[in-house]
Amino acid sequence: MDFKTAVSLFNADNIGELSESNEGLRFLKLRSLSRKDQMEALANKFDVDISGAKSRELLSILFDAKIPDKDVDSFIRIAYHQEREERHLVEDGLLSELCKVNAFDWGGLHQNSLEKTIVDNYIKKIRSYDILESAIDGELHNSLRSYVLASWYNHWSSIIIEDVFNNTPDIF
């Protein structure tokens, strides 16, 4: 499987098919290094030339670099443990902060898509500036607030859940 095929399968949410091949698994593992600094560190560790590469090109370069899978696995394991140690220091505070969320509400956004909701329900439908201003203050502000809170809660609770699984010896 080449990089372009892996991206297509991923974008089509076809993770099952991706995970059936070594190249697909390689793509998923490398993609888990979502931050630019992690990808750069992996490239530097294995002398992969990324000079002049844009952020969005790093995954492709690393995929094609053919770093041995065992080395990718080891790098990911070390990166996870470093991040986990940092998060562990603030985990109690984070759990306390997450408990402050009283309601989990995406703010009435269409398929959790803020941009689509704004374009479809405000930009394309409202012709009056004054009505738009009123809608922003009265409706959109609350929807945006709910969306941001739900996204924040979703992000950090997912990380904590991942940590629970990853801290189980048989999993990671």
Number of C-alpha atoms within 10 A of each C-alpha: 11 12 17 10 12 21 18 12 16 17 10 9 11 13 15 12 13 22 14 10 12 12 19 24 18 23 24 18 16 22 17 13 18 11 10 14 11 16 21 19 14 21 18 12 11 14 11 17 13 16 7 7 10 9 13 9 11 18 20 16 17 23 19 14 14 12 16 10 15 9 13 18 14 11 17 18 13 12 15 16 15 12 10 17 11 11 15 14 10 10 14 11 11 15 13 10 12 16 10 9 12 7 9 13 16 20 20 17 19 14 9 15 12 18 11 14 17 17 11 12 15 16 12 9 11 14 10 9 9 10 12 17 13 12 15 16 11 11 14 22 13 14 19 18 14 19 21 16 19 18 16 14 18 13 11 15 15 12 13 17 11 11 16 10 12 16 13 9 7 7 7 9
